[in-house]
Structure formats: structure tokens, C-alpha cells
Amino acid sequence: MSDDRIACGGSTDADVDSHGSRPKPRSLEADETVRPTALVLPAVAEDPLDEREPWLESHDLEAAYEIAGIRTPLYLTADGVAITTTGIGKTAAATTTTALLSNPAVDLESAYVVSCGIAGASPGTAALGSVAIADAVVDWDRKHRWDRGEASGDDASRSIDLLAYRPRDYVSHLDDRVVETGLRGARSVPLIENDEALTYQQRYPDAPETGPIVGVGTTVTGDEFWHGERYAREVDHLCERYGVAPYVTTQMEDAATATALERFGLLERYLSVRAIANYDRPSPEESVEESFDGNEASLALAIENAARAGGGVVDALVSSDPLGVGP
């Protein structure tokens, strides 16, 4: 799978549905059980980061349920896909995933689970709007941070190291069969391009000159909103120590989602699908504050391409069922 890796270079959910045509959320009856073929987990359902809306717009919605422990409704499509948001950050993601896994009225035994949303990346990784399927998920927050004085040059090892007393490595390796199936599905769907996002991308000398692609690689999860080359070197160093460098995308939920699934014996069903919304450092023309969010065009492009590729991923997983978990 190494030939497919992208090359190297980082809540408040909307609970009110403004679309009158969508099913009104209701509680599950005592004898009801939801048995989706796939569970899709964007993080946010609120502008300007609404990762959920493209999913709801592109599917016929059959029902919506209020589930204890999750912040937004669990929507069920006519073809059996369940969609809800995790919220931003690891605590929210772990809580949402665990609430679904532990609810006896939500049966995920025949479902694949897909996190799908936006992410940051190094400018040397890929074009803005590109989509990465994760084959490894690293928890950035589980590490030592040492005050050994100023690190010189690229020596991130002076400040960052693996935990000395870790019971396990804080990296989740995702199932090759599921990753390969998801990659085929993502590549079966055309991504859109955006001239304004490409113009912004060209501010970065190391960024590609072309438009979005689909690839595979390591994603890193952290609760910290970090930005800048120094911290990017530290992230890469941590991934090197785990043997999964270079990192491809950075986001805030997926290590928690993977951990919850692992506790329930379902990690092999999991995929992370992330589209690059911004670069994790400033261009020569910007300050770190100015560059943090990318721009409106790159954000909109990533939200749309994440949902497009994610739809292809879900279709491929459900139709080919690489693990044989379907009903």
C-alpha cells in the first residue's frame, strides 16, 4: 500500500433542522432497532464548518432519531446509511461513538464506520481539497513534552518523545482490506476543483501546482489547535517514532473514535476520510493568525470533496463488504 500514500510535505452543533422536508427527530420506540449498513460521522453541523449538510442533501432521508448521549439527530437514509455528528474534539467524539455503540437500539454489527470531514496538512502533501484515506491514526496528545531549552534547527526530538510508561503505542492501524476498498471507492468519484482555492494554494512555494487528488496515509488527532512549521516538525517526529511517518492530515476526532470502536471490538470496520481545508503553517505572505483557516474557498472545497469521496467510500464498503459483515 505504500505506493498509494500521499507524499509528505494539521461544539456547538446545529440541533435545529431548517429544512422542513426532512424527517422530524423522534425517540425510538421500545421495540425499534436501527441497523445501518454504514455509520457516517462528520464532526460539525454548523456553518461555516458544516460537514454534515452535503450528506443530508445528497441522500433520501427516511427517519431521524434522538439518541441519548449524542448532540445531533441520527439520520437514517433510504439505503440504510446512518449519519450524525460527533462534535469537535476527542472528548466529544469518544462520547458520541460510545453512546451509539452502547445503545441496545442501535445495532452496528453489520455496519462500517466512517469519519468524514476536513483536516489540515503540510503544503508539501497535496493540493487543497485533496482527500486522504487514513491507514494509521495517531493520538498527538499522548506524548512527553520536555523543556530541554531551545531546539536547534529541525531537532524536534529535544522537545517531543513517546511516553516512557505507555501500555501500548497510541496509534491505531486500520484494516488493509477496508483501507484498500475505501481508496477504490474514493477514487471512483470525481473531485471538484476551485480556481480561488488554487490561487491561494500557489502562495505556498512547496505546494503542488495541480488540483485535488485522492491518496492514503497517516492522520494525526489532537485537541490542540497548533499551527506553524515548528509544531509540524514535532508532529512528524512523533509519527517517525511510531513508524508511520510522514503524517498526511491532522484533525481533532479520529483517534478517539478509533479507541471507542476498539473497546467494542469494531476497529477493523473503521475508516477516516479527510479533505485538506488548510495548510498547517503560514505562506511567506501571511502571519500564523492570517493563515490558520486557509480561506473560504479552500474550506468550502474541502467540505464538498470530503462528502463526495466519503460517499464513494461508503458505497464501496457496503457493496463489496470486504470483511463479510453485512446482513
The 8 nearest C-alpha neighbors of each residue, nearest first, counted from 0:
[[1, 2, 3, 4, 179, 175, 215, 134],
 [0, 2, 4, 3, 216, 215, 5, 6],
 [3, 1, 0, 4, 5, 215, 214, 6],
 [4, 2, 1, 0, 214, 215, 5, 216],
 [5, 3, 215, 216, 1, 214, 2, 6],
 [6, 4, 214, 215, 216, 124, 3, 7],
 [5, 7, 124, 4, 8, 125, 123, 247],
 [8, 6, 124, 245, 123, 247, 5, 246],
 [123, 7, 124, 121, 122, 6, 205, 245],
 [249, 119, 279, 120, 248, 250, 118, 278],
 [11, 86, 87, 12, 43, 91, 88, 42],
 [10, 12, 13, 86, 45, 43, 87, 44],
 [11, 13, 44, 45, 10, 43, 14, 86],
 [12, 14, 45, 44, 15, 11, 71, 16],
 [15, 13, 71, 12, 16, 70, 72, 44],
 [14, 16, 13, 17, 71, 12, 18, 72],
 [15, 17, 18, 14, 19, 13, 21, 23],
 [16, 18, 19, 15, 21, 20, 14, 13],
 [19, 17, 20, 16, 21, 22, 15, 23],
 [18, 20, 21, 17, 16, 22, 23, 15],
 [21, 19, 18, 22, 23, 17, 60, 16],
 [22, 20, 19, 18, 23, 60, 16, 62],
 [23, 21, 62, 63, 24, 20, 61, 60],
 [22, 24, 63, 21, 25, 62, 64, 16],
 [25, 23, 63, 64, 65, 72, 22, 26],
 [26, 24, 64, 65, 23, 63, 27, 62],
 [27, 25, 65, 64, 28, 66, 24, 63],
 [28, 26, 31, 64, 29, 25, 65, 104],
 [27, 29, 31, 30, 26, 32, 25, 104],
 [28, 30, 31, 27, 104, 32, 26, 103],
 [29, 31, 28, 32, 27, 104, 33, 103],
 [32, 30, 28, 29, 27, 104, 33, 105],
 [31, 33, 104, 105, 34, 106, 30, 27],
 [32, 34, 105, 106, 104, 35, 31, 107],
 [35, 33, 106, 107, 32, 105, 36, 109],
 [36, 34, 79, 37, 80, 81, 110, 33],
 [35, 37, 110, 79, 80, 109, 317, 111],
 [38, 36, 110, 111, 80, 35, 112, 81],
 [37, 39, 112, 81, 82, 80, 111, 113],
 [38, 40, 82, 113, 114, 112, 81, 37],
 [41, 39, 114, 84, 83, 115, 113, 85],
 [40, 42, 115, 84, 116, 50, 51, 114],
 [43, 41, 86, 85, 84, 87, 40, 50],
 [42, 44, 49, 50, 86, 45, 84, 12],
 [45, 43, 49, 12, 51, 13, 50, 84],
 [44, 46, 49, 13, 12, 43, 48, 47],
 [47, 45, 48, 49, 44, 43, 13, 50],
 [46, 48, 49, 45, 298, 299, 295, 44],
 [49, 47, 46, 45, 50, 43, 44, 302],
 [48, 50, 44, 45, 46, 43, 51, 47],
 [51, 49, 43, 41, 302, 116, 52, 48],
 [50, 52, 44, 49, 54, 41, 53, 43],
 [51, 53, 55, 54, 50, 49, 56, 44],
 [54, 52, 56, 55, 51, 57, 306, 303],
 [55, 53, 52, 57, 56, 51, 306, 58],
 [54, 56, 52, 53, 58, 57, 51, 60],
 [55, 57, 53, 54, 58, 52, 59, 51],
 [56, 58, 54, 55, 53, 59, 52, 310],
 [59, 57, 55, 56, 60, 76, 54, 77],
 [60, 58, 76, 77, 61, 57, 55, 56],
 [61, 59, 76, 77, 62, 75, 58, 21],
 [60, 62, 76, 77, 75, 59, 22, 63],
 [63, 61, 75, 22, 74, 60, 64, 76],
 [64, 62, 74, 24, 73, 22, 72, 75],
 [63, 65, 24, 25, 73, 72, 26, 66],
 [64, 66, 26, 72, 25, 24, 73, 67],
 [67, 65, 69, 64, 68, 72, 73, 26],
 [66, 68, 69, 65, 98, 102, 70, 99],
 [67, 69, 98, 95, 66, 70, 94, 99],
 [70, 68, 95, 67, 71, 66, 98, 85],
 [69, 71, 68, 72, 12, 14, 84, 86],
 [70, 72, 14, 69, 84, 83, 73, 12],
 [73, 71, 65, 64, 63, 74, 83, 24],
 [72, 74, 83, 64, 63, 82, 81, 65],
 [75, 73, 63, 82, 81, 62, 72, 83],
 [74, 76, 81, 62, 61, 80, 60, 63],
 [77, 75, 60, 61, 80, 79, 78, 59],
 [76, 78, 61, 79, 59, 60, 75, 80],
 [79, 77, 76, 80, 59, 75, 36, 58],
 [78, 80, 35, 76, 77, 36, 75, 81],
 [81, 79, 37, 76, 35, 75, 36, 78],
 [80, 82, 75, 38, 74, 35, 39, 37],
 [83, 81, 39, 74, 73, 38, 40, 75],
 [82, 84, 73, 40, 72, 71, 74, 39],
 [85, 83, 42, 41, 40, 86, 43, 71],
 [84, 86, 92, 42, 95, 91, 40, 41],
 [85, 87, 42, 10, 91, 43, 84, 92],
 [86, 88, 10, 42, 91, 251, 85, 252],
 [89, 87, 251, 252, 91, 222, 90, 92],
 [88, 90, 252, 92, 255, 91, 93, 251],
 [91, 89, 93, 92, 88, 94, 255, 252],
 [90, 92, 94, 86, 89, 93, 88, 85],
 [93, 91, 85, 89, 95, 94, 90, 252],
 [92, 94, 255, 96, 90, 256, 91, 95],
 [93, 95, 91, 97, 92, 96, 98, 90],
 [96, 94, 69, 98, 92, 85, 97, 93],
 [97, 95, 93, 99, 98, 94, 92, 256],
 [96, 98, 100, 94, 99, 95, 101, 93],
 [99, 97, 95, 68, 101, 96, 100, 94],
 [100, 98, 96, 97, 102, 101, 105, 95],
 [99, 101, 97, 98, 102, 96, 105, 107],
 [102, 100, 98, 99, 97, 103, 105, 96],
 [101, 103, 99, 104, 105, 100, 98, 106],
 [104, 102, 105, 101, 106, 32, 100, 99],
 [103, 105, 32, 102, 33, 106, 31, 27],
 [106, 104, 33, 103, 102, 32, 99, 107],
 [105, 107, 34, 108, 33, 104, 103, 32],
 [108, 106, 110, 109, 34, 105, 35, 100],
 [107, 109, 106, 110, 324, 34, 325, 265],
 [110, 108, 325, 324, 107, 36, 326, 111],
 [111, 109, 36, 37, 107, 108, 35, 112],
 [110, 112, 37, 268, 269, 38, 36, 113],
 [113, 111, 38, 269, 37, 268, 39, 270],
 [114, 112, 270, 39, 271, 269, 40, 115],
 [113, 115, 40, 271, 41, 39, 272, 270],
 [116, 114, 272, 41, 273, 40, 113, 271],
 [117, 115, 273, 41, 305, 50, 274, 302],
 [116, 118, 274, 273, 276, 275, 301, 302],
 [119, 117, 275, 250, 249, 276, 273, 274],
 [118, 120, 9, 277, 249, 275, 278, 248],
 [121, 119, 248, 9, 278, 279, 247, 249],
 [120, 122, 8, 123, 124, 278, 279, 9],
 [123, 121, 206, 124, 278, 8, 205, 120],
 [8, 124, 122, 206, 121, 205, 7, 125],
 [123, 125, 8, 7, 121, 122, 6, 247],
 [126, 124, 123, 207, 129, 122, 127, 206],
 [127, 125, 211, 210, 129, 207, 128, 209],
 [126, 128, 275, 129, 276, 211, 297, 125],
 [127, 129, 301, 275, 211, 300, 274, 276],
 [130, 128, 211, 212, 274, 127, 275, 126],
 [131, 129, 274, 213, 273, 212, 214, 305],
 [132, 130, 214, 215, 273, 213, 272, 133],
 [131, 133, 215, 272, 271, 214, 182, 216],
 [134, 132, 216, 217, 271, 135, 215, 218],
 [133, 135, 173, 216, 217, 172, 178, 132],
 [134, 136, 172, 217, 133, 171, 173, 218],
 [135, 137, 171, 218, 170, 219, 254, 217],
 [138, 136, 170, 219, 139, 220, 169, 254],
 [137, 139, 220, 254, 169, 140, 141, 219],
 [140, 138, 221, 220, 141, 137, 219, 142],
 [139, 141, 138, 221, 142, 222, 220, 223],
 [142, 140, 139, 138, 169, 162, 143, 161],
 [143, 141, 162, 161, 140, 160, 144, 159],
 [142, 144, 160, 162, 159, 161, 145, 141],
 [143, 145, 159, 158, 142, 160, 146, 157],
 [146, 144, 158, 147, 143, 159, 157, 160],
 [145, 147, 148, 158, 144, 157, 149, 159],
 [148, 146, 145, 157, 158, 149, 150, 144],
 [149, 147, 146, 150, 157, 158, 145, 151],
 [148, 150, 151, 147, 146, 157, 158, 152],
 [151, 149, 154, 157, 148, 152, 155, 158],
 [152, 150, 154, 149, 153, 155, 157, 148],
 [151, 153, 154, 150, 155, 229, 149, 232],
 [152, 154, 155, 151, 232, 150, 229, 156],
 [153, 155, 156, 152, 150, 151, 157, 232],
 [156, 154, 233, 157, 158, 153, 232, 159],
 [157, 155, 159, 154, 158, 160, 236, 233],
 [158, 156, 155, 150, 154, 159, 147, 145],
 [157, 159, 145, 144, 156, 155, 146, 147],
 [160, 158, 144, 156, 143, 155, 157, 145],
 [161, 159, 143, 142, 156, 162, 237, 144],
 [162, 160, 142, 143, 163, 237, 240, 159],
 [161, 163, 142, 165, 143, 164, 160, 141],
 [162, 164, 165, 161, 143, 160, 142, 166],
 [165, 163, 162, 166, 167, 161, 142, 168],
 [164, 166, 167, 162, 163, 168, 161, 169],
 [167, 165, 164, 168, 169, 162, 163, 141],
 [168, 166, 165, 169, 170, 164, 162, 171],
 [167, 169, 170, 165, 166, 241, 171, 161],
 [170, 168, 138, 137, 167, 171, 141, 165],
 [169, 171, 137, 136, 168, 138, 172, 135],
 [172, 170, 136, 135, 173, 137, 169, 257],
 [173, 171, 135, 134, 170, 136, 174, 175],
 [174, 172, 134, 135, 171, 267, 175, 269],
 [173, 175, 267, 177, 176, 178, 172, 134],
 [176, 174, 178, 177, 179, 173, 134, 0],
 [177, 175, 179, 178, 174, 321, 180, 322],
 [176, 178, 180, 174, 175, 179, 181, 321],
 [177, 179, 175, 181, 180, 176, 182, 174],
 [180, 178, 182, 176, 181, 177, 175, 183],
 [181, 179, 177, 183, 182, 178, 176, 184],
 [180, 182, 312, 184, 178, 179, 183, 177],
 [181, 183, 179, 185, 184, 180, 178, 186],
 [184, 182, 186, 180, 181, 185, 187, 179],
 [183, 185, 312, 311, 315, 181, 187, 182],
 [184, 186, 308, 311, 182, 312, 187, 183],
 [187, 185, 183, 188, 184, 182, 213, 189],
 [186, 188, 184, 185, 183, 311, 189, 308],
 [187, 189, 186, 185, 311, 308, 190, 307],
 [190, 188, 191, 187, 186, 307, 308, 185],
 [191, 189, 304, 188, 192, 211, 307, 308],
 [190, 192, 189, 304, 193, 300, 211, 303],
 [193, 191, 210, 211, 190, 194, 300, 128],
 [192, 194, 196, 195, 197, 300, 191, 296],
 [195, 193, 197, 196, 198, 192, 296, 199],
 [194, 196, 198, 197, 193, 296, 199, 297],
 [195, 197, 297, 199, 296, 193, 198, 194],
 [198, 196, 200, 194, 199, 195, 193, 201],
 [199, 197, 195, 201, 200, 196, 194, 202],
 [198, 200, 196, 201, 197, 202, 195, 294],
 [201, 199, 197, 202, 198, 203, 196, 206],
 [200, 202, 203, 198, 199, 197, 206, 204],
 [201, 203, 200, 199, 282, 204, 198, 284],
 [202, 204, 201, 282, 206, 205, 200, 122],
 [205, 203, 206, 202, 201, 282, 207, 122],
 [206, 204, 123, 203, 122, 207, 8, 201],
 [205, 207, 122, 123, 203, 204, 200, 208],
 [208, 206, 209, 126, 125, 205, 123, 210],
 [207, 209, 206, 201, 210, 126, 197, 200],
 [210, 208, 207, 126, 211, 197, 125, 212],
 [209, 211, 126, 192, 212, 197, 208, 127],
 [210, 212, 129, 126, 128, 127, 192, 190],
 [213, 211, 129, 130, 214, 210, 126, 125],
 [214, 212, 130, 131, 129, 186, 185, 211],
 [215, 213, 131, 5, 4, 3, 132, 130],
 [214, 216, 4, 132, 131, 133, 5, 3],
 [217, 215, 133, 4, 134, 247, 5, 132],
 [216, 218, 135, 246, 247, 133, 134, 136],
 [217, 219, 248, 136, 249, 247, 133, 246],
 [218, 220, 137, 249, 136, 138, 139, 250],
 [221, 219, 251, 250, 138, 139, 254, 249],
 [220, 222, 251, 139, 223, 140, 138, 250],
 [221, 223, 251, 88, 89, 224, 220, 140],
 [222, 224, 221, 225, 251, 140, 139, 88],
 [223, 225, 222, 226, 221, 9, 251, 250],
 [226, 224, 223, 230, 227, 9, 279, 231],
 [227, 225, 279, 280, 230, 224, 291, 287],
 [226, 228, 280, 229, 230, 279, 231, 281],
 [227, 229, 231, 230, 280, 232, 226, 279],
 [230, 228, 232, 231, 227, 233, 153, 155],
 [229, 231, 233, 232, 228, 227, 234, 226],
 [230, 232, 228, 234, 233, 229, 235, 227],
 [233, 231, 235, 230, 229, 234, 236, 155],
 [232, 234, 230, 236, 155, 231, 235, 237],
 [235, 233, 231, 237, 236, 232, 230, 238],
 [234, 236, 238, 232, 233, 237, 245, 246],
 [237, 235, 233, 239, 234, 238, 232, 240],
 [236, 238, 240, 234, 239, 235, 233, 160],
 [239, 237, 244, 241, 235, 243, 240, 236],
 [240, 238, 244, 242, 236, 241, 237, 243],
 [239, 241, 237, 238, 242, 236, 161, 160],
 [240, 242, 238, 239, 243, 237, 168, 170],
 [241, 243, 239, 240, 244, 238, 237, 245],
 [242, 244, 238, 241, 239, 245, 217, 135],
 [245, 243, 238, 239, 246, 242, 235, 217],
 [244, 246, 7, 235, 243, 247, 238, 217],
 [247, 245, 217, 244, 218, 248, 235, 238],
 [246, 248, 217, 216, 218, 120, 7, 245],
 [249, 247, 218, 120, 119, 9, 118, 246],
 [250, 248, 9, 219, 119, 118, 218, 220],
 [249, 251, 220, 118, 219, 252, 9, 221],
 [252, 250, 220, 88, 221, 222, 89, 253],
 [253, 251, 89, 88, 92, 255, 254, 220],
 [252, 254, 256, 255, 257, 220, 251, 271],
 [255, 253, 257, 256, 138, 220, 136, 252],
 [256, 254, 93, 258, 89, 253, 257, 252],
 [255, 257, 253, 259, 93, 258, 254, 92],
 [256, 258, 254, 260, 255, 259, 253, 261],
 [259, 257, 261, 255, 260, 256, 254, 262],
 [258, 260, 262, 256, 261, 257, 93, 97],
 [261, 259, 266, 265, 257, 263, 258, 262],
 [260, 262, 266, 264, 258, 263, 259, 265],
 [263, 261, 259, 260, 264, 258, 265, 266],
 [262, 264, 260, 261, 265, 259, 100, 266],
 [265, 263, 261, 262, 266, 260, 267, 259],
 [264, 266, 260, 267, 261, 263, 268, 269],
 [265, 267, 261, 260, 268, 269, 264, 257],
 [266, 268, 174, 265, 269, 173, 177, 264],
 [269, 267, 111, 266, 265, 112, 270, 177],
 [268, 270, 112, 266, 267, 113, 111, 173],
 [271, 269, 113, 114, 112, 272, 133, 178],
 [270, 272, 114, 133, 113, 132, 115, 273],
 [273, 271, 115, 132, 131, 114, 309, 270],
 [272, 274, 116, 117, 131, 130, 115, 118],
 [275, 273, 130, 117, 301, 305, 129, 128],
 [274, 276, 118, 128, 127, 119, 129, 301],
 [277, 275, 298, 301, 297, 118, 117, 119],
 [278, 276, 293, 119, 275, 292, 279, 120],
 [277, 279, 120, 121, 119, 122, 280, 293],
 [278, 280, 9, 226, 120, 121, 119, 227],
 [279, 281, 227, 226, 278, 228, 287, 282],
 [282, 280, 290, 287, 285, 286, 283, 227],
 [281, 283, 203, 284, 285, 202, 280, 290],
 [282, 284, 285, 281, 203, 202, 286, 204],
 [285, 283, 282, 286, 202, 281, 203, 290],
 [286, 284, 282, 281, 283, 289, 290, 287],
 [285, 287, 289, 288, 281, 290, 284, 282],
 [288, 286, 281, 290, 289, 291, 280, 285],
 [289, 287, 286, 291, 290, 285, 281, 292],
 [290, 288, 286, 287, 291, 285, 292, 281],
 [289, 291, 281, 287, 293, 288, 292, 285],
 [290, 292, 288, 289, 293, 287, 226, 279],
 [293, 291, 290, 277, 294, 289, 276, 298],
 [292, 294, 277, 290, 291, 297, 276, 278],
 [295, 293, 297, 296, 292, 298, 196, 277],
 [296, 294, 298, 297, 299, 293, 292, 196],
 [295, 297, 196, 299, 298, 294, 300, 195],
 [298, 296, 196, 300, 276, 294, 299, 295],
 [297, 299, 276, 295, 301, 300, 296, 294],
 [300, 298, 302, 296, 301, 297, 295, 303],
 [299, 301, 297, 303, 298, 128, 302, 296],
 [302, 300, 128, 276, 274, 304, 298, 303],
 [303, 301, 299, 305, 300, 304, 50, 117],
 [302, 304, 300, 306, 301, 305, 307, 299],
 [305, 303, 307, 301, 306, 302, 190, 308],
 [306, 304, 274, 302, 308, 303, 307, 116],
 [305, 307, 309, 303, 304, 308, 310, 53],
 [308, 306, 304, 310, 309, 305, 303, 311],
 [307, 309, 185, 311, 310, 305, 306, 304],
 [308, 310, 306, 312, 311, 307, 305, 313],
 [311, 309, 313, 307, 308, 312, 306, 314],
 [310, 312, 184, 185, 308, 314, 309, 313],
 [311, 313, 184, 181, 309, 185, 315, 310],
 [312, 314, 316, 310, 315, 311, 317, 309],
 [313, 315, 311, 317, 312, 316, 318, 310],
 [316, 314, 184, 312, 318, 313, 317, 319],
 [317, 315, 320, 313, 319, 314, 318, 312],
 [316, 318, 320, 314, 315, 319, 313, 36],
 [317, 319, 315, 316, 320, 314, 313, 321],
 [318, 320, 316, 321, 317, 315, 180, 314],
 [321, 319, 316, 317, 323, 322, 318, 325],
 [322, 320, 323, 319, 176, 177, 316, 180],
 [323, 321, 324, 320, 176, 177, 268, 325],
 [322, 324, 320, 321, 325, 319, 326, 109],
 [323, 325, 109, 322, 320, 326, 110, 108],
 [326, 324, 109, 323, 320, 110, 36, 317],
 [325, 109, 324, 36, 323, 108, 110, 34]]
